[in-house]
Amino acid sequence: MKKIDRYIGQTVFASTLIVLLILVGLFTFFAFIDEVDDIGKQEYGTLEAILYVSLEIPRTIYELFPAAALLGSLLALGLLANHSELTVLRAAGISTLRISGSVLSVGLLLLLLIMLIGETLAPLSGEYGKTMRAAAQSEHEQQQIAFSSRYGFWARDGQDFVNIRTIFPDGRFGHITLYEFDTHHQLTSLTRAKTARYLDGEWLFEQVEKTLFTPQQITHHYLEQTTWQALLSPELVKIVVIRPDRLSTWGLYRYIDYLSQNGQRTAQYELAFWNRLSYPLISITMILLAIPFVFGQLRSVAIGQRILVGALLGIGFYMLNQTVGNIGLVYDLSPIFSALIPPILFFGLAIFLLKRVL
């Protein structure tokens, strides 16, 4: 029996990897085509574009794995069915449930590997790629990274509000403006710093112009350095620059906690967080959906038709997931509800279809 499990597992493993390789190759090629228009901006050449696209591959693998698991399982089981191997296995007394378990066990091993990539390598390579791309496209003399917004990055930290215009590759920040308010929402000081660093849990502002506001007078000071104690850290600043779906689960959790402590909206990041947590359920559901379409009504159709059905299922799930998520954000629904309803519905569909063929 172990040989049979191993044979089924190897077939599913190989088919899933082939499908994943093809999908990642296609998406990477289209991503490079998108970068062609930016080639030639400052120091951003063809090699830099290739490097940037290559650094995005781990994230692409993570995003495409559920679809690859569905199509790969359909392809593997379809090949076994077309060669009458599934018929022989069932005639030998091996149940559909046992075959399904062999398929699912391989899927779970691949899922653990892909989740490891998505939680460790993908966020790191994506952040490095974004920084490298922005630095290469900025002016060489200044070597700075400008935020996509013309107004830079804004954040609230307790009673304070800070505006950061640029990030330097060495980890420094440039053109900082800090607005400090009292408990009555009265402006008490305005601090402008040319550069800033984050050292030992606090911000160190350099070349500072500080204006103090009191009921009696307004005073101006010029300081070489001053410090600012805040919850905000450089890691949190970079999280805002990167889209929430590119972050790790831990990165999302930290930023949600920071926003909550400052009384800011967290719905978008909570939705991304719960989508991350539902990723294993989505992947398992995609694998389970492949089984009834091979053992059920489509057992006699061509492989191409099975793949078409799988692609339509994947597209249907993606559209439902995006629709429910956007509706949840618009109507302020629970992020848990918005993230889990699509995979739960499809998981229920997979169980229903499985019961009909087991």
C-alpha positions in Angstrom: 0.0 0.0 0.0 2.9 2.4 0.7 4.1 1.9 -2.9 0.7 2.8 -4.2 0.5 5.9 -2.0 4.0 6.9 -3.1 3.1 6.4 -6.7 0.0 8.5 -6.5 1.9 11.1 -4.4 4.7 11.4 -6.9 2.2 11.8 -9.8 0.3 14.6 -8.0 3.6 16.2 -6.8 5.1 16.3 -10.3 1.9 17.6 -11.9 1.4 20.3 -9.4 5.0 21.5 -9.7 4.7 21.5 -13.5 1.5 23.6 -13.4 3.0 25.9 -10.8 6.1 26.4 -12.9 4.1 27.2 -16.0 1.8 29.7 -14.1 4.7 31.4 -12.4 6.6 31.6 -15.7 3.6 33.2 -17.4 3.0 35.7 -14.6 6.7 36.5 -14.3 6.9 37.2 -18.1 3.9 39.5 -18.0 5.4 41.3 -15.0 8.6 41.9 -16.9 6.6 43.2 -19.8 5.0 45.7 -17.4 8.5 46.8 -16.3 9.7 47.5 -19.9 8.2 51.0 -19.9 10.3 51.9 -16.8 13.6 50.6 -18.2 15.9 53.6 -18.8 14.7 55.7 -15.9 17.8 56.9 -14.2 19.8 53.8 -13.2 17.0 51.3 -13.8 18.1 49.1 -16.7 17.3 45.7 -18.1 19.3 43.8 -15.4 17.6 45.8 -12.6 14.2 44.9 -14.1 15.1 41.2 -14.4 16.3 41.3 -10.7 13.2 43.0 -9.5 10.9 40.6 -11.3 13.0 37.7 -10.0 12.6 38.9 -6.5 8.8 38.9 -6.9 8.8 35.2 -7.8 8.4 33.9 -4.2 5.3 36.0 -3.7 4.0 34.9 -7.1 4.5 31.2 -6.1 2.6 31.8 -2.8 -0.3 33.5 -4.6 -0.6 30.9 -7.4 -0.2 27.8 -5.3 -4.0 27.2 -4.6 -4.8 27.4 -8.4 -1.8 25.2 -9.1 -2.9 22.7 -6.5 -6.3 22.4 -8.1 -5.1 22.2 -11.7 -2.2 19.9 -10.8 -4.4 17.5 -8.9 -6.9 17.4 -11.8 -4.1 16.8 -14.2 -2.5 14.0 -12.1 -5.8 12.1 -11.4 -6.9 12.7 -15.0 -3.8 11.0 -16.3 -4.2 8.1 -13.9 -7.9 7.8 -15.0 -7.1 7.9 -18.7 -4.5 5.1 -18.3 -7.1 3.1 -16.4 -4.8 3.0 -13.4 -7.5 4.4 -11.1 -9.9 1.7 -12.3 -7.3 -1.0 -11.5 -6.6 0.5 -8.1 -10.3 0.5 -7.2 -10.8 -3.0 -8.6 -7.9 -4.1 -6.3 -9.9 -3.0 -3.3 -8.4 0.4 -2.8 -11.1 2.9 -1.9 -11.7 6.3 -3.3 -11.2 7.6 0.2 -7.7 6.1 0.4 -6.7 7.5 -3.0 -8.1 10.9 -1.8 -5.9 10.7 1.3 -2.8 10.0 -0.8 -3.6 13.1 -2.9 -4.3 15.3 0.2 -1.1 14.2 2.0 1.1 15.4 -0.8 -0.9 18.6 -1.0 -0.4 19.2 2.7 3.4 18.8 2.4 3.5 21.2 -0.5 1.3 23.6 1.4 3.7 23.7 4.3 6.6 24.4 2.0 4.7 27.2 0.2 3.5 28.8 3.5 7.1 28.8 4.7 8.1 30.7 1.5 5.2 33.1 1.8 5.9 33.9 5.5 9.7 34.3 5.2 11.2 34.6 1.8 8.4 36.4 -0.1 8.1 39.5 2.2 11.9 39.9 2.5 12.6 39.6 -1.2 9.5 41.8 -2.1 10.7 44.5 0.3 14.3 44.4 -1.1 13.0 44.4 -4.7 10.8 47.4 -4.1 13.6 49.3 -2.4 16.1 48.4 -5.1 13.6 49.4 -7.9 12.8 52.8 -6.2 16.4 53.6 -5.6 17.4 52.8 -9.1 14.7 55.0 -10.5 15.5 58.0 -8.3 18.1 60.6 -9.0 21.5 59.2 -8.6 22.9 62.2 -6.8 20.4 62.1 -4.0 20.0 58.3 -3.8 16.7 58.6 -2.0 13.3 56.8 -2.3 10.3 59.0 -2.6 6.9 57.8 -1.5 4.3 57.2 -4.1 2.1 59.9 -2.7 3.1 63.5 -3.4 2.4 64.3 0.3 4.6 61.5 1.6 3.7 59.2 4.5 1.4 60.4 7.3 1.0 58.6 10.7 -0.6 59.3 14.0 1.2 58.3 17.2 -0.9 59.0 20.3 -1.4 62.8 20.3 1.3 63.4 17.7 1.2 63.4 13.9 4.2 62.9 11.7 4.9 63.4 8.0 7.8 61.6 6.3 8.7 62.5 2.7 11.6 60.3 1.8 13.4 57.1 2.8 17.1 56.7 2.2 18.7 53.3 1.3 20.9 53.4 4.4 17.8 53.3 6.6 17.6 57.1 7.3 14.4 59.1 6.7 14.3 62.6 5.2 12.2 65.8 5.4 10.4 64.9 8.7 7.6 67.1 10.1 6.3 66.4 13.5 3.1 68.0 14.9 2.6 67.6 18.7 -0.7 68.3 20.3 -1.9 68.3 23.9 -5.0 66.5 25.3 -7.2 69.5 24.3 -6.0 69.1 20.7 -4.0 72.3 20.8 -0.8 72.4 18.8 2.1 72.7 21.2 5.1 72.3 18.9 6.1 71.9 15.3 9.3 70.1 14.5 11.0 70.0 11.1 14.1 67.7 10.7 16.2 67.3 7.6 17.0 63.6 8.5 16.0 61.1 11.1 17.3 57.8 12.4 15.7 55.1 14.7 18.1 54.2 17.5 17.6 52.2 20.7 13.8 52.4 20.5 13.5 56.2 19.8 13.7 58.6 16.8 16.8 60.8 16.6 16.1 63.9 14.6 19.0 65.8 13.0 19.3 69.4 11.8 16.1 70.4 13.5 14.0 73.5 13.5 11.5 73.5 16.4 8.7 75.9 17.0 7.0 76.0 20.4 3.5 77.3 20.8 2.3 78.7 24.2 -0.6 81.0 25.0 1.9 83.8 25.7 4.4 83.4 22.8 5.8 81.5 19.9 9.5 80.6 20.1 11.8 79.1 17.5 14.8 76.9 18.1 17.5 75.4 15.9 19.0 72.1 17.3 21.6 69.8 15.9 19.7 66.8 17.3 16.6 66.0 19.3 14.8 62.8 20.2 11.1 61.7 19.8 9.6 58.7 21.8 7.0 57.0 19.7 5.3 53.6 19.0 6.0 54.2 15.3 9.1 52.3 14.0 10.8 52.2 10.6 9.4 48.7 10.1 5.9 50.0 10.4 6.7 52.9 8.0 7.8 50.3 5.4 4.7 48.3 6.0 2.6 51.2 4.8 4.7 51.6 1.7 4.1 48.0 0.8 0.7 46.6 0.0 -0.9 44.6 2.9 -1.2 41.5 0.7 2.6 41.5 0.4 3.2 41.3 4.2 3.8 38.3 6.4 1.1 37.4 9.0 3.3 38.7 11.8 3.9 42.0 9.9 0.2 42.5 9.5 -0.5 41.7 13.1 2.0 44.2 14.3 0.7 47.0 12.1 -2.9 46.2 13.1 -1.9 46.5 16.7 -0.2 49.8 16.1 -3.3 51.2 14.3 -5.6 50.0 17.0 -3.5 51.7 19.7 -3.8 55.0 17.8 -7.5 54.7 17.1 -7.2 54.3 13.4 -9.1 52.1 10.9 -7.8 48.6 10.6 -10.4 46.9 8.4 -8.2 46.6 5.2 -5.3 45.1 7.2 -7.5 42.8 9.2 -9.0 41.5 6.0 -5.6 40.8 4.6 -4.6 39.2 8.0 -7.6 36.8 8.0 -7.0 36.0 4.3 -3.6 34.9 5.3 -4.9 32.7 8.1 -7.5 31.2 5.7 -4.8 30.3 3.1 -4.4 26.6 4.3 -8.2 26.1 4.1 -8.3 27.6 0.6 -5.4 25.3 -0.6 -6.9 22.2 0.9 -10.3 23.1 -0.6 -8.8 23.4 -4.1 -7.2 20.0 -3.8 -10.5 18.4 -2.5 -12.4 19.9 -5.4 -10.3 18.1 -7.9 -11.2 14.6 -6.6 -14.9 14.4 -7.4 -14.4 15.8 -10.9 -12.2 12.8 -11.7 -14.2 10.1 -10.0 -17.6 11.7 -10.7 -19.4 12.8 -13.9 -16.2 14.0 -15.7 -14.3 10.7 -15.3 -14.7 9.9 -19.1 -14.0 13.4 -20.5 -10.6 14.6 -21.8 -7.9 16.1 -19.7 -8.4 19.5 -21.4 -12.0 19.7 -20.3 -11.0 18.8 -16.7 -8.5 21.6 -16.7 -11.1 24.0 -18.1 -13.4 23.1 -15.3 -10.6 23.6 -12.8 -9.7 26.9 -14.2 -13.4 28.0 -14.1 -13.6 26.9 -10.5 -10.4 28.9 -9.6 -11.7 32.0 -11.4 -15.1 31.6 -9.7 -13.4 31.4 -6.3 -11.2 34.4 -7.0 -14.1 36.5 -8.1 -16.2 35.5 -5.1 -13.3 36.2 -2.7 -12.6 39.6 -4.1 -16.3 40.6 -4.3 -17.0 39.6 -0.7 -13.9 41.3 0.6 -14.7 44.6 -1.2 -18.3 44.5 -0.1 -17.1 43.9 3.5 -14.8 46.9 3.4 -17.5 49.1 1.9 -20.3 48.1 4.3 -18.0 47.7 7.3 -18.6 44.0 7.7 -16.5 41.8 10.0 -13.1 41.1 8.3 -13.3 37.5 9.7 -16.7 37.1 7.9 -15.4 38.6 4.7 -12.3 36.5 4.6 -13.7 33.1 5.6 -17.1 33.0 3.9 -15.7 32.2 0.3 -13.4 29.4 1.4 -16.0 27.9 3.7 -18.6 27.9 0.9 -16.2 26.2 -1.5 -15.1 23.8 1.2 -18.7 22.8 1.8 -19.1 22.4 -2.0 -16.0 20.1 -2.1 -17.3 18.0 0.8 -20.7 17.7 -0.8 -19.3 16.6 -4.1 -16.9 14.2 -2.4 -19.7 12.5 -0.5 -21.3 11.7 -3.9 -18.3 9.8 -5.2 -17.0 8.1 -2.0 
